[in-house]
Amino acid sequence: MSCAPEHCEQVAEGGDAALFADAIRRMLRRIDVTAAAIGTQFPLSADPVGGVWMTAPDGRWTGGFWVGQLWLALQATADSKYRALAEAALARLEVRLARDNVLNGLVFYYGAALGAQLDRNSLGASLGRRGAAALAARFVQGSGFIPLGHDSGSLTGDANGETNIDGVPGMGLLWWAAREGGDPRLAEVARKHVRRHIELCQRPDGSLYQAALVDPDNGATLRLYSPRGFAADTSTWARAQSWGLMGFVQAYAWTQDRFFFDAAVRAADWWIAKAPADGVAFWDFDDPAIPATERDTSATAMTACALLKLARLARDAAQADKYAQAGAQIVRALVGNYLVPTHPGDPRPRGMLTEGCWQRNQGMSTCHELVWGDYYLLEALLLLTGRLARLL
Ligand code: GLY
């Protein structure tokens, strides 16, 4: 990926360096404790009191984020125990290859392609290539995207015409596979998928709908909405904004197509303008109960990570500085106020990123540690401390 050299030196110094290094230590400790606790399961969300993980044997759509954390831990420490853990967990994700679910892009990008990129890992490369081929084969010409899929928990039942922006960062899998000698059509599918989401889901002010329903025969837009948000037709669910932002930044990094950069800037600027003063977003920007409602640290960590990447891809120094400062400020807030221990005598397991909100409308894991929140905070911390030179 490209990185303008003049924008690459954004490594934390002074107090920040010590704060972030300590946060990495805490998160690595949490990874060790989690690995010992889960056996052959995958961690999904952990309860806010004792940090006990809810798990699943196939990781659901989140499995890649656990394996991705292990690849990041290997990168941070060079301790080969993380490679062994990552390979064992990744092998258990193979069962997902046949699933009709656009979120398999996340599973195999973060679970497999990261291993290939960071560790030249052959299992990562092979499952990444297979995951990419299976995902791209699900592209629907009429819709102009890879639909949500029948395995994805579609809320409308019309899985072929329905899409969620949640799957956009999974397109990194297709760009990576194309670069690694795969079919160039993989990159074309990724480009079309992301472009279509910008056209469908991004409002003129830069905010994002989570979902779109189109007629799969001709692509006509039937509905734009946010099924996981506070008000399906109008509000901005925090994770819609963060998935979109992350996906647009990633698309630009792989393609250098200005269309993606501009969409990322609109999404980033909207977030920066609307986020609470303390930097940590509530689960939906339009919940009228704010501030007496849940935060979503997972969306916030993802946004911080995306902003730090956008800073490295920025077109001038002022823009780079703006996004680097915004990303670092969010990480400081998360590490200072949400990463255990958050207060003296905090009895909870060290290194938990607390107060992620998975599915507020269903009352599921609404103030919990979430495995993808952990992943993105750790990636952001490695970027900030110079332990991760490349943009993933
Ligand atoms: N479906 C992905 C998410 O809940 O963010």
Boltz pocket constraint, residues with backbone or C-beta under 6 A from the ligand:
constraints:
  - pocket:
      binder: B
      contacts: [[A, 61], [A, 166], [A, 239], [A, 358]]
      max_distance: 6.0
